[in-house]
Amino acid sequence: MAPFCSHFIFNNLKPLFPYTRANFNTFRPRHHQSLLAKTSRDLQQSIKNQTQVSTTLATRLLSHNFPDSNVVFSPLSIHVVLSILAAGSKGPLLDQLLAFLKANTATDLNSLYSRLVPLIFADGSPNGGPRLSVANGVWVHKTFPVKPSFKEIVDNTYKATCNQVDFQNKEEVANEVNLWAEKQTNGLIKNVISANAIDNISMLILANAVYFKGVWMEKFNDSMTEEDDFHLLDGNKVQVPFMTSRNNQFVRVYDDFKVLGLPYLNGQDKRKFTMYFFLPHEKDGLPSLVEKVGSTPDFLERHIPHHKVKLREFLIPKFKILFGFEASDMLKELGLVLPFSDVGFTEMVELLQDEWLSVSSIYHKSFVDVNEEGTEAAAVTAVHMLCGSSRKKVEENIVDFVADHPFLFVIREDVSGVVLFMGQVINPQVDCKDS
């Protein structure tokens, strides 16, 4: 799987000021009790809440906003940026952000991030596991002092150093943000923000980047990859390359869908990363499956396959997805409206009495590449601020898993349950081009 990136923009309708920048520096399941023991009960609950937010975002994005498109996004990246926003807010605005993120206090959100970094996002490649990194970035207009309390949080919790930029130099700022995103995602995400998105009242950009690259525990033999039919939602078919294997696989079958788990090589790493494929039985069954994911409590955790089974036929398509979207409307539809109003973020920078800071737009961009070797994924989230079920199992010893029609996918760390990426494949043949 490859990179994912999102970008937020704040807008204050009082275009009275000149602008600071801050760069945040980068920094199997249940039987692995040694790692799980390190996660306290409150942390496990926080992760459970984060997963619930992830499925809420996925349901809205996949079912309502882009039901006919290939999609990949990192709910985790969006969660991190909203957590940073919560650290810079108070009153009703803070209350709404906390309710949306299912947290009691902003301190809880900060604590969740600081504890997840060493637990989940430490680079596992030196120990033979997946390569991971997380980074945060902030750019603030040079004439706005960052409040000490907010600076302390972004410095110490989110590992950011604050520097100033001049948002009047739109091309320069956009280029700097895009180069940062490209570097943090190993070149997978480019052009997060255009100079046209920056205007005379731009004051602050926040960004988060998540990068993941994993090798399958059991690689596919590329000599066995062959073209076959993939059935589209409209009834048409396209020819795409399908990977296959004769090995037993982690598969579980339910009344109207199947789940496949492909583990990543972990070496000496105690974490267990897996990519899950949720395949509806019906060729046009993805929309109803996505709705079920969003309406069933703990859906992901309750439908994880824990045992390998023999497959009569096993096919999954190779695919690449590059996907970007503007997220503010989706968040408003889900009830998160105050960040986009004139209530304002009062705890980030020093403002005059008649000035306020709010979000104008949120941009998210992501890329995923699934092939015989494994998966590469990355995500970047940036905020630009302007001033002014039932577990019934089909009793079969031998089953099929033929992903020849639209399906849902998830990348998560199984010991903790943290979801890194989610998405859907509607047509694996669609070209993936950066813009």
Stockholm file with secondary structure:
# STOCKHOLM 1.0

chainA/1-435         MAPFCSHFIFNNLKPLFPYTRANFNTFRPRHHQSLLAKTSRDLQQSIKNQTQVSTTLATRLLSHNFPDSNVVFSPLSIHVVLSILAAGSKGPLLDQLLAFLKANTATDLNSLYSRLVPLIFADGSPNGGPRLSVANGVWVHKTFPVKPSFKEIVDNTYKATCNQVDFQNKEEVANEVNLWAEKQTNGLIKNVISANAIDNISMLILANAVYFKGVWMEKFNDSMTEEDDFHLLDGNKVQVPFMTSRNNQFVRVYDDFKVLGLPYLNGQDKRKFTMYFFLPHEKDGLPSLVEKVGSTPDFLERHIPHHKVKLREFLIPKFKILFGFEASDMLKELGLVLPFSDVGFTEMVELLQDEWLSVSSIYHKSFVDVNEEGTEAAAVTAVHMLCGSSRKKVEENIVDFVADHPFLFVIREDVSGVVLFMGQVINPQVDCKDS
#=GR chainA/1-435 SS CCCEEEEEEECCSCCCCCCEEEEECCCCGGGCHHHHTTSCHHHHHHHHHHHHHHHHHHHIIIIIICTTSCEEECHHHHHHHHHHHHHTCCHHHHHHHHHHHTCSCHHHHHHHHHHHHHHHSSCCGGGTSCEEEEEEEEEEETTSCBCHHHHHHHHHTSCEEEEEECTTSHHHHHHHHHHHHHHHTTTSCCCCSCGGGCCTTEEEEEEEEEEEEEEBSSCCCGGGCEEEEEECTTSCEEEEEEECCSSCEEEEECSSEEEEEEEBCCTTCSCCEEEEEEEESSTTCHHHHHHHHHHSTTHHHHTCCCSEEEEEEEEEECEEEEEEEECHHHHHHTTCCGGGSTTCCCSSBCCCTTCCEEEEEEEEEEEEEECSSEEEEEEEEEEEEEECCCCCCCCCSEEEEECCSCEEEEEEETTTTEEEEEEEESCTTSCCCCC
#=GC SS_cons         CCCEEEEEEECCSCCCCCCEEEEECCCCGGGCHHHHTTSCHHHHHHHHHHHHHHHHHHHIIIIIICTTSCEEECHHHHHHHHHHHHHTCCHHHHHHHHHHHTCSCHHHHHHHHHHHHHHHSSCCGGGTSCEEEEEEEEEEETTSCBCHHHHHHHHHTSCEEEEEECTTSHHHHHHHHHHHHHHHTTTSCCCCSCGGGCCTTEEEEEEEEEEEEEEBSSCCCGGGCEEEEEECTTSCEEEEEEECCSSCEEEEECSSEEEEEEEBCCTTCSCCEEEEEEEESSTTCHHHHHHHHHHSTTHHHHTCCCSEEEEEEEEEECEEEEEEEECHHHHHHTTCCGGGSTTCCCSSBCCCTTCCEEEEEEEEEEEEEECSSEEEEEEEEEEEEEECCCCCCCCCSEEEEECCSCEEEEEEETTTTEEEEEEEESCTTSCCCCC
//
